[in-house]
Structure formats: C-alpha cells, structure tokens
Amino acid sequence: MELVTTFVSQAGAKLNSVRWKFRITPMRLVFMAIAAVAIAVILVRFVLGLGATTNLNDQWPWGLWIAFDVLLGVALAGGGYGTCLIVYILRRDKFYSIARSTMLTSLLGYIVVVLGLLIEVGQWFNFWRPYVSWGHASVLFEVFWCVSCYTVIQILEFCEVATEKVFKGFHKYLKKAMPVLLIVGITLPTLHQSSLGELFYLMVGKENPLWWSAFLPPFFLLSSFFVGAGMIVIESSLAGKALDHKVDNSVLRGLVKISGGAMLLYLILKIVDIAVKGTVANVFAFDLPSIMYLIELVFGVIIPIIIAFSSLSSTRKGLIWFGILDVAGVILNRFNVVFTGMGKYLNQYGGHYSPAWTEIIVSLGLVSIACLVYLFIVENFSIMGHQGSEAVEDIMTEVDFASTAK
C-alpha cells in the first residue's frame, strides 16, 4: 500500500511529494484485529467504568494494566535513555547504528505507558488535574510529571528525525535543540524509574520480604538500564526477519557486556540486601514466593551475566538467549513485586484477583498498536542502520566539554 502526499505553496506551486508506504502482511492484519477489539473495550471502559471491564476490587485496586502497561512498560522502554547516554554523552559511536531504532522503541513504549495510565485512572476525564493540583509530597505525582515530560521530550527528539523528510524547514532548529533535549531526556528517566520502586518501598509490611527492600529504587533503576540491551537484541532479531535488516554482532555484544556489568552490580546489591535483611531462610524456603524469586534471580540475572562475559555472547544464538532471559527476568520481577509479593497480604481480606479477558486484550491491543506504528515509521523514515559518527559529532558539537573546560 502506497500513498503520495504533495506539498504546495500558497501560490499553488508544487513544492515536493512525499511517498508513504505500508506493507500489509498476515501478521500485521492480526495486529490490526487485536487493536480494533482493544479500542472497542477501551471505549466501553471510558463509558461504563473499571467495574465493567476489569476484575479489580477494593483489595486489588492495581492489576494487570498497572503491572504490565505501566510498571513493565516503563522498564522495557528504558533502553532509550541508556542508549542516549552511551552514544551521545559517552560518545561510543560504535552503537550509533541502533540509536534511532532504540529511541523509537522507547518513545512508543512510553506512549503505551501514558495510555495505560489514562485507562487505569478511575475517573479518566480528570487526567489533567495533576497539572494544576501540585501534590508535591506524592511519589505518584512525581512519576506522572516525569513520564509526561519525558514523553514530550522523546516526541521532540523524534521530530528531529521526522523533519528530515517532512517540514524540512524546522530540521535545523530541532538539530540545534538536540543537545538540551538529550541531556533532559537522560535525566528524567532516572527519576521516575527509581520512583516506581519507591512506591513499593512505602508498602513495608505489605510487600513480601523477598521483594521489599530499602534498595528498591536503585533496583528498579538498574533493571530498567540493563533490560535495554535485551530489548535491543530482541528488536533487532525481529526487525531482521520482518524488515530484512541485520545489526552487526559486535555492536550487540558490546551492548550486552555493558548490560552485563549493570547486572553484576544489581546481583551484588541483591546479595547484600539479602544478608542485611536476614532473609536467606526466605530465599531457600522453597515455597511459591521462594521459587519465583530464585527463578527470577537465576534465569533473569545470573545466567545472562554468564552469557554476557563468555564466548556465548559472540554468537547470534547466545545473544538472542541473553535478550530473552534478560527481558523475561525483568518481566517476572515486576509481576512478582505486584502480584507474588503482595498476594498474601491482599488476599487475606478476601479480595482475590485474576485479570479479566478485557484487561488482557487491552494490553495486547496497546502493544499491537505500538508494533504497527513502529513498522510504519521504520518503513518511511531513516531509522534502521542510520550510520555515521558525523551525526553524533553534529548533534553534540554544542556540548563539547573539553573545549568548554579550556
């Protein structure tokens, strides 16, 4: 499917034509079908409320949409700020080829998070109130503002890419603004990623000791950083098949090693945390929480560390396994914090919870919409394999710290 858009001047003179293309495949039709059902459910939710479309109750006010669309969505979208830090601040030009695709994935992830927050809020039509009601003592207030501002920053960063093809007159201005946007875009996620952990730090006595910790904020921040490499490996593998694009193994291996270093720090903090809290017996109790905790730690952290620092990371199969285990480990961690960690406390009051099919379809629908938008953008803009250290130099010229020091 192809569409041609023609831009004309006020005098009627033809300026340029822009071609838009979007291939229709069986998988994309499946995405469209899921998205259509999800949109219908969301509309019902907006009209009839949460009670008609979820299994939430007074004991379980947070369910799948918070765990998956928000907590997990924010974590998995964290690869954007990590890649920006590595490429644009640390100036590792080697990774520039995956910078744009990673930032795009992050942008779409945060848009899904914003939509998830909108449908999760009880009175969704009051979503604007935090902008004018300053609950500065609330952790959720800080998360709301940081996520909102960071999403806007990411949209502006993408506009620098978009104006290479459309509205080209704005490109030079956005390019000049990129140093500031990048620095703000790296700073904001460190705030709300850690603050999401702070939410559960406040639930002392309610959260299982295996997951409750004074280290929860750095745990959430570190995991959002190291999961970025896993997401990039999986994304590049899927994109390689769907879009005939392959990222060099040396690039992915470099990212995996950086991620492995962050994982190692995370593991050390976990061990220290267990020792300080005195929860060694809880870890090896081999009840449900213990088993879930050990699976999360062994398969989601320890094995990926071994892969990252062994010869396995030099093979395509090893990289893919790293990505799968890395991402699966973070997914399991967030679900454990919300469900396994708090299940015993919340269920004692009689409010059991399991997601309704409508909750599942909405989550799948938001992911499907993100996938369709991703495919459209990479087919029409310069995203995949955008090479050249010159681009990094151009963007960061105004932030030349060495010359500033002189």
PyMOL commands that set and color helices and strands:
alter all, ss='L'
color gray80, all
select helices_A, chain A and resi 26-48+50-53+64-76+79-89+93-120+124-126+129-132+139-162+168-201+216-242+249-277+280-283+288-308+311-314+316-347+357-380+389-399+401-405
alter helices_A, ss='H'
color red, helices_A
select strands_A, chain A and resi 2-8+14-21
alter strands_A, ss='S'
color yellow, strands_A
deselect
rebuild
show_as cartoon
